[in-house]
Amino acid sequence: MSSKLGVVALLGLLLLAGCGDDGDAAAGTRDGRAVILAATTSLEDTGLLGELAPRFTEETGRELKTLSVPSGQALALVERGAADVAVTNAPVEERAALATGKVCCHARVMQNDFVVVGPPGTEPLPEDLTPREAMRAIAARELLFISRGDESGTNEFELGLWERAGVKPVGDRYLESGQGMGATLRIASDKAGLTLSDRGTFVAEREHLDLEILYASPAAMPAVYSLVLAKPGGRVNTEGGEALAAWLRSPRTQRRIADFEIGGEQLFRPAA
């Protein structure tokens, strides 16, 4: 991407999100320092983060340090100024973080969808069910459900589904892993339980799992990955964070996201 195009992309992002002013940005610049990205575990589990990180350094000359954590933790790191950028898939938590005034420049990067997976031989949930009806059916059948229970975007979405359904498995039919998506999928596989996963991580881990998709409704269960930037000031690498935000949303990087596949299956769709 040429420097002219990079400036245009960056200005478009900042004008759209209304983040900071020139004085604040100058105060937060730390030239030559690494950019710190806190990203939801799905990006690490799928391999996309490992694909993009070295390309960012190669094309911009900026070192990138990545932290793979649940979305809630990623947003907390940016709020504290311990990370410069967060990429998360937790819209409710993102709105709460923006309301604090400690993060800015919210913008979409990519998306896929959430799916319910479970052991082979389990009767699939009918495709014409709404997500609310699907969760009610899981509870009514007393199927074992493994929740992440870790303040992740996936956990946020799962809890919202149960709330809208007005029911949830109880007792030993509902277990919390407290771990990332890849680990939770392996637990569900070992225990012959169901879980909610983003499609990308499930596809990436599928060959190691005894699980299959039991219910999917892409339009009704979207998983949208967005970025936020830390507010300028203190330790924040404002210039580096803005450069990463513009790079992630650039046409070249969006094409790379679209082209990222496992076993011939596309894992993410561009959303910038």
Secondary structure, DSSP 8 states (H G I E B T S, - for coil): --HHHHHHHHHHHHHHHT---HHHHHHH--TTS-EEEEE-HHHHHHSHHHHHHHHHHHHH---EEEEE--HHHHHHHHHTTS-SEEEE--HHHHHHHHHTTSEEEEEEEEEEEEEEEE-TTS----TTS-HHHHHHHHHHTT--EEE--SS-HHHHHHHHHHHHHT----GGGEEE--S-HHHHHHHHHHHT-BEEEEHHHHHHHGGG-S-EEEEE-TTTSEEEEEEEEE-SSTT--HHHHHHHHHHHTSHHHHHHHHH-EETTEE--EE--
